[in-house]
Amino acid sequence: MDGDTYASYFLQPEALAHRRYEALRAVCVDELSLRDAAQLFDVSYGTVRNWFSEFCRTQDAGQAPPFSPHPNVDDL
């Protein structure tokens, strides 16, 4: 099994929604700065800043983030 091949799926996601998820995960879980996450996932700092701001707003409002399969956390 080639672990590098599998790891690249997460570290170099191609789909924008997947990149968004991984960038936010890196900021929230791995405690990367917004700038470092932007560089790691090849998007602008402003984009990651907007993603993070939107994520925080939805979480604070008790709503599921846009990449969640559930439209609302109350539906769980």
Order of alpha helices (4+ residues) and beta strands (2+ residues): alpha-alpha-alpha-alpha
